[in-house]
Structures are given as structure tokens and as C-alpha cells.
Amino acid sequence: MAHSPQIKIPATYMRGGTSKGVFFSLLDLPEAARVPGPARDALLLRVIGSPDPYEKQIDGMGGATSSTSKTVILSKSTRADHDVDYLFGQVSIDKPFVDWSGNCGNLSAAVGSFAISSGLVDASRIPQNGVAVVRIWQANIGKTIIAHVPITDGAVQETGDFELDGVTFPAAEVQLEFLDPAADEEGAGGSMFPTGNLVDDLDVPGVGVLKATLINAGIPTIFVNARDIGYTGTELQGAINGDPKALAMFETLRAHGALRMGLIKHLDEAAQRQHTPKVAFVAPPADYVSSSGKAVAASDVDLLVRALSMGKLHHAMMGTAAVAIGTAAAISGTLVNLAAGGTERNAVRFGHPSGTLRVGAEASQVNGEWTVNKAIMSRSARVLMEGVVRVPADVLS
């Protein structure tokens, strides 16, 4: 019996925000995987350990959650005024596909440091001490992200005292600016509100007609009121992820929202587009205890938000969804803004299962269309391991 040898591929395992993923330089990939297509997807699936019917990803680098089943491919940018091109792949855990339909805001925090350490940023742009400004082209959604990466003695500084709820240990702060974050999604015409409304009536079978804010900012997101679906907004993962009936309801809601947003043409297409749109439910401030046991007081936040990613309640908050939250909060009349008190604002602090997060955004209305110049938030990033990943060579055959 012939045996397939394993091949080695240079890779770095990184935490970015509240996510982890395997990072690659494009030119380090096998030639067949340097272009989009089945070979690239097959390789990344095998690296992460998918599809896995046991949903554990034991035979790969994935961590069996949407937050840890991620891949990133970076290359020196060919675009003017950009340093690096960033492509994100969300790997399904139990199904054989990689979703390229959106960005990961959390892993965006690690892109700048990887790019600097990998020589993808011109050395003249990196100070000996201070902050390196890395200009990132987010290739999935065609948007610019600016990462402010701390530098000490000419190298990326990863340790520090910045604390991020959902991450156990402190690290160095990385500020991210998401420029013009309204997503140019196919079928949505590039509009922040694809239906033209701040609030829609969304008819969801088995649930009824729900008030919903459908927004393309950071990542396409469907916001509903917690009380309308039987929740308070203080829920932790166990309250939803252990309830198959609830998860099925959220997936039905997501599919109908995707159809209404023009992201899919038929409901059955939603199953092949797991990464987007996201579903989130909002509520006014309330006291609760986070997943770490930390008490969050109603006075600590402007509103509560819980969001689902890849079919499960997220343990904290996706970075791109945080951009959507900040943007929607800045626009009077959205469900997010109303949950936060209905006042005009350019920043919001919201409660999520792991604690709180602050995000800023400035929105304006031009010729009847809402726009947002940028959204800003702080994350952190750290290299966890670097070297090579190994995969059987026949994965590319």
C-alpha cells in the first residue's frame, strides 16, 4: 500500500482579539493553493482538521469553535497606499467548505504584526520605537483597515497591560480603524441598509413578524430585540448553544434575513454561506454576571448585545459585528440605537457574554443615504506558535 508523505508549510498560529487562526504568507503556500479554488480550500480544511463529524477538529489546528476555526493569507499589497493584502477564510467545522464571504475583525488585530514580522511592510515605515501604521487591504470585502501596532526596539511589542474581556491575559493594545466599513455585498448594491429602512418587519416562520435592523457595516448583520424572541440579552453561551430548538430558530431567522438583504437568492443558499450574515439580539442595560464570573452592572454599559457566529452564540463578540454595533448605534432609529437609549452618539459600550467592549463610529446622511467614515476599536494580538504545519501531500491531488 502506497503512503502519502506529509508536506511542510511555513505558518504562524496567532491570537487576534478573541479569535485564533493559522496565518500564512501567500508565497509560502504550495503553488496550487496560491490561487482561489478547490486546492486552496482542501489545503486549509486539512490544516484546520475539517470536516470533522465529531466537531472536535482533533486532527488539525482548529479549536472546535467558530472563533478558532480560522485561516488568514497575507501578501505584499499591489494597491497604492496599502502595505498588505489580507484574505480571511472561515473554515466550517463539520462541513467541507471554507467561507470567504466576510472579514474577521478580531484576527484583523493580528494582521499588522504578522505583516511586519514577515517582512511584508517596508522597513522605512517601521519606527525603532513608537507605533507602526500598517495599511491593510481587506480583500474579502474590498475595504481598508488601518492597524496601529506598537513597536519596541524595532520589533512588534506583544506584551502589555491592555485587558480585553474574553481574553485571559493582558497584552499590548492594537488600535484598529475600519475605513468606510459599509460592506459592498453582492446584491446589496453597496448600501449600508440594503432594504432602505432602518427597521424592517421580518416574517420568520415559526417565530412571527419581528422588528429587525438589517445593516451592512463591518459585516452584514441582522439585529432583533431580545424580548421579541424570548430572551433578556443577559444570556451566556450555555443558555443557547445547548438548545437545539433555539439554534434552529436562529438559523431560520438568519436565512430569511439573508434573503431580505439580497445576500442570497434562495433560502437553501444560506447553508453554504455560514459566515455571513450574523444574527444579534439587543436589549437595554441590565445587571448580569459574565462567563468569567465578573459582575457587569447596568451602569457599565449602554446596551446589551449577544451575537451568533457559525450557528452558535459567540463567547464574546466578533470584531466585525462590533463595527456593525457601533455603526448602528450612531444612527438614530435603529434597534441598536433605541436599545442604547435612542440618543445621538459617536461611541457605545455594550455588554457581551464575556464582559464589555467599547467601539466608536461616526455616521452621517448624504443625499438620503447613510454613510460612516470609520469605526474604531482596540484589540490585542500575540504569536502563539510559529514554524510549519504538516498535511498529507495527497490533499492537493
NORSUL-V278080 format. One record per residue. N is the residue number from 1. PHI is phi in whole degrees, -180 to 180 (none if undefined). NEAR is the number of other C-alpha atoms within 8 Angstrom. D_FIRST is the distance of its C-alpha to the first C-alpha in Angstrom with 2 decimals. Layout:
((N PHI NEAR D_FIRST) (N PHI NEAR D_FIRST))
//
This chain:
((1 none 2 0.00) (2 -78 3 3.80) (3 -115 4 6.46) (4 -85 7 9.89) (5 -72 6 12.77) (6 -92 8 15.99) (7 -105 8 19.08) (8 -107 8 22.59) (9 -129 10 25.52) (10 -56 11 29.09) (11 -157 12 30.60) (12 -132 13 33.52) (13 -98 12 33.85) (14 -130 14 37.45) (15 -97 14 39.97) (16 -132 16 42.47) (17 59 14 45.24) (18 -103 12 43.85) (19 -125 10 40.32) (20 -133 13 37.26) (21 -161 15 34.67) (22 -97 12 32.19) (23 -103 13 34.01) (24 -130 13 32.65) (25 -85 11 34.48) (26 -51 9 33.65) (27 -73 8 33.00) (28 -86 8 30.46) (29 -75 12 28.14) (30 -54 8 25.43) (31 -55 7 27.34) (32 -66 9 25.96) (33 -97 12 27.20) (34 -82 10 30.64) (35 -123 7 31.98) (36 -60 8 32.27) (37 148 7 29.73) (38 -59 6 26.43) (39 -66 12 24.46) (40 -62 12 26.96) (41 -63 12 26.99) (42 -62 10 23.23) (43 -64 12 23.25) (44 -67 11 26.23) (45 -59 14 24.96) (46 -69 11 21.83) (47 -60 13 24.15) (48 -79 14 26.48) (49 98 14 23.97) (50 -124 15 24.87) (51 -78 13 24.91) (52 -124 11 25.11) (53 -64 6 26.45) (54 -82 6 27.55) (55 59 9 29.60) (56 -119 8 29.02) (57 54 16 26.65) (58 -62 7 25.27) (59 -98 6 22.12) (60 -172 10 24.29) (61 -88 11 27.68) (62 -71 14 29.67) (63 -112 9 32.28) (64 67 10 32.25) (65 -137 8 35.62) (66 -63 13 36.82) (67 -74 10 38.40) (68 -126 11 35.15) (69 -115 17 32.66) (70 -135 15 33.82) (71 -136 13 32.87) (72 -136 12 35.18) (73 -122 11 34.90) (74 -121 14 37.84) (75 -150 11 39.10) (76 -63 9 42.41) (77 -75 10 44.68) (78 -98 6 46.03) (79 -88 7 48.79) (80 -63 5 52.28) (81 65 5 53.37) (82 -130 12 49.90) (83 -96 14 47.72) (84 -145 15 44.31) (85 -98 14 42.48) (86 -122 14 40.85) (87 -119 11 38.27) (88 -112 13 37.33) (89 -121 10 34.40) (90 -89 12 34.71) (91 -92 14 31.28) (92 -65 15 31.27) (93 -81 15 30.03) (94 -111 10 28.85) (95 -125 9 28.60) (96 -86 8 26.45) (97 -151 10 29.24) (98 -113 11 31.15) (99 -95 13 34.93) (100 -106 10 36.75) (101 -81 9 40.13) (102 -153 11 41.97) (103 -100 13 42.49) (104 -114 10 42.07) (105 -67 11 45.46) (106 -66 14 44.32) (107 -68 14 41.58) (108 -56 10 44.17) (109 -67 17 45.80) (110 -95 15 42.88) (111 -63 11 42.58) (112 -61 13 45.58) (113 -68 11 44.57) (114 -63 9 41.00) (115 -62 12 42.49) (116 -65 11 44.97) (117 -66 9 42.54) (118 -94 8 40.07) (119 77 8 42.82) (120 -86 11 43.02) (121 -109 13 46.73) (122 -56 8 49.23) (123 -58 6 50.47) (124 -68 5 54.06) (125 -94 8 53.65) (126 -111 13 52.72) (127 -73 10 55.74) (128 -67 9 55.80) (129 -143 9 57.01) (130 137 8 57.55) (131 -129 10 55.61) (132 -89 12 53.26) (133 -98 10 53.51) (134 -104 13 50.14) (135 -97 12 50.34) (136 -109 15 47.24) (137 -97 15 46.42) (138 -84 13 44.63) (139 -72 9 42.61) (140 -63 11 41.69) (141 -116 11 45.36) (142 66 8 47.07) (143 -132 12 49.27) (144 -102 11 50.42) (145 -122 12 50.02) (146 -109 12 51.96) (147 -107 15 50.62) (148 -104 12 53.05) (149 -104 15 50.98) (150 -69 14 52.83) (151 -124 15 52.57) (152 -131 10 53.63) (153 53 6 53.83) (154 80 9 51.90) (155 -124 8 48.86) (156 -62 11 47.96) (157 -91 10 49.65) (158 -108 11 47.46) (159 -92 8 49.51) (160 176 9 52.85) (161 -113 8 54.93) (162 -78 9 54.13) (163 -106 8 53.17) (164 -126 11 51.27) (165 -60 10 51.23) (166 104 9 47.67) (167 -121 9 46.59) (168 -66 6 47.14) (169 -111 5 48.19) (170 -71 11 50.63) (171 -157 13 49.66) (172 -78 13 51.24) (173 -78 13 52.62) (174 -121 13 51.25) (175 -89 12 53.53) (176 -117 14 52.08) (177 -116 11 54.08) (178 -98 14 52.66) (179 -82 11 54.77) (180 43 11 55.78) (181 -76 13 53.16) (182 -62 13 53.86) (183 -74 14 50.46) (184 -87 11 50.39) (185 -83 10 48.23) (186 -58 8 47.61) (187 93 8 50.09) (188 -99 11 52.27) (189 66 8 54.19) (190 75 10 53.93) (191 -81 12 56.54) (192 -63 11 56.52) (193 -114 11 57.63) (194 -62 14 55.90) (195 -89 8 58.26) (196 86 6 61.31) (197 -118 8 62.22) (198 -76 9 62.18) (199 -138 11 61.75) (200 -117 10 60.45) (201 -94 8 60.54) (202 -111 10 56.92) (203 -86 9 56.57) (204 -114 11 53.55) (205 -54 6 52.92) (206 85 5 53.32) (207 -118 9 55.04) (208 118 7 57.90) (209 -90 8 59.41) (210 -111 11 58.67) (211 -72 10 60.33) (212 -146 13 57.66) (213 -103 14 57.63) (214 -108 16 54.92) (215 -134 12 54.48) (216 -108 16 52.33) (217 -156 14 52.74) (218 80 15 49.96) (219 -156 16 47.75) (220 -58 13 48.79) (221 -139 15 50.13) (222 -108 14 51.81) (223 -104 13 54.50) (224 -132 14 56.19) (225 -78 12 58.70) (226 -56 12 57.34) (227 -64 8 60.19) (228 -72 8 59.49) (229 -117 7 56.10) (230 86 6 57.28) (231 -121 9 56.44) (232 -108 8 58.57) (233 92 11 56.52) (234 -103 12 56.21) (235 -66 11 52.91) (236 -106 11 49.96) (237 -57 11 46.29) (238 -61 7 46.42) (239 -70 8 49.18) (240 -120 12 47.07) (241 -68 11 43.35) (242 -95 7 43.62) (243 -120 8 45.46) (244 -57 7 43.24) (245 -65 6 46.40) (246 -66 9 47.57) (247 -63 12 44.26) (248 -65 8 44.30) (249 -62 10 47.90) (250 -65 10 47.10) (251 -68 9 44.28) (252 -64 10 46.74) (253 -60 10 49.31) (254 -63 13 46.88) (255 -64 11 45.90) (256 -70 12 49.55) (257 -66 12 50.52) (258 -61 12 47.85) (259 -64 12 49.19) (260 -65 8 52.75) (261 -81 12 51.87) (262 82 11 50.40) (263 -81 11 46.93) (264 -134 11 45.39) (265 -100 7 46.79) (266 -137 7 45.53) (267 -57 9 44.97) (268 -69 6 41.37) (269 -74 9 40.50) (270 -61 12 41.18) (271 -65 6 37.82) (272 -97 7 36.14) (273 -138 9 38.65) (274 -75 11 38.35) (275 -74 12 39.56) (276 -138 10 42.90) (277 -79 12 45.56) (278 -88 14 46.21) (279 -119 14 48.49) (280 -139 12 51.08) (281 -123 12 54.10) (282 -122 16 57.25) (283 -154 14 60.22) (284 -64 10 63.35) (285 -57 13 63.31) (286 -157 10 63.07) (287 -73 9 62.48) (288 -159 9 59.03) (289 -110 9 56.78) (290 -72 13 53.61) (291 -64 9 50.17) (292 -88 6 50.89) (293 93 6 54.15) (294 -77 8 56.29) (295 -79 8 59.32) (296 -113 12 59.82) (297 -90 9 63.42) (298 -56 10 64.53) (299 -72 7 66.64) (300 -82 7 63.55) (301 -134 13 62.17) (302 -92 15 63.38) (303 -166 15 61.06) (304 -112 16 57.92) (305 -138 12 54.65) (306 -125 15 51.41) (307 -134 13 48.50) (308 -106 11 45.19) (309 -135 12 42.03) (310 52 8 38.84) (311 85 9 40.39) (312 -135 10 41.55) (313 -66 12 44.74) (314 -72 14 44.32) (315 -73 9 45.07) (316 -140 11 47.52) (317 -153 11 47.97) (318 -64 13 45.87) (319 -63 10 47.50) (320 -68 13 47.71) (321 -67 14 49.24) (322 -63 11 51.73) (323 -63 17 52.76) (324 -63 15 53.31) (325 -63 9 55.35) (326 -61 15 57.49) (327 -67 15 58.10) (328 -65 12 59.02) (329 -65 16 61.23) (330 -81 14 63.19) (331 -113 11 64.10) (332 -59 10 66.89) (333 107 9 66.22) (334 -73 12 62.44) (335 -63 14 61.30) (336 -66 13 60.07) (337 -63 15 63.47) (338 -66 12 65.33) (339 -65 14 63.36) (340 -88 13 64.32) (341 112 8 67.99) (342 80 9 68.42) (343 -95 8 69.88) (344 -70 7 69.06) (345 -156 8 66.77) (346 -118 11 64.59) (347 -157 11 62.48) (348 -145 12 61.26) (349 -113 12 59.90) (350 -121 12 57.86) (351 -94 15 56.47) (352 -129 14 52.78) (353 -58 14 50.85) (354 -97 12 50.45) (355 151 13 53.94) (356 -132 11 55.68) (357 -149 10 55.10) (358 -109 9 57.61) (359 -140 14 57.02) (360 -112 12 59.61) (361 -157 15 60.06) (362 -121 11 62.96) (363 -112 12 63.28) (364 -148 7 65.92) (365 -110 8 66.86) (366 -125 7 67.37) (367 52 4 68.66) (368 83 5 67.66) (369 -109 7 64.04) (370 -80 10 62.78) (371 -134 11 61.12) (372 -135 13 60.01) (373 -71 10 60.07) (374 -165 11 57.68) (375 -120 17 56.43) (376 -128 12 56.20) (377 -155 10 54.49) (378 -110 9 53.31) (379 -134 13 49.85) (380 -146 15 48.05) (381 -152 17 44.67) (382 -158 11 42.71) (383 -74 10 39.54) (384 -97 8 37.44) (385 -162 7 34.56) (386 -140 9 33.56) (387 155 7 30.71) (388 -137 9 27.28) (389 -105 9 25.01) (390 -118 9 21.23) (391 -140 11 18.97) (392 -59 9 15.32) (393 -63 10 15.61) (394 -72 6 14.14) (395 -65 10 17.32) (396 -95 8 19.23) (397 -88 5 17.27))
//
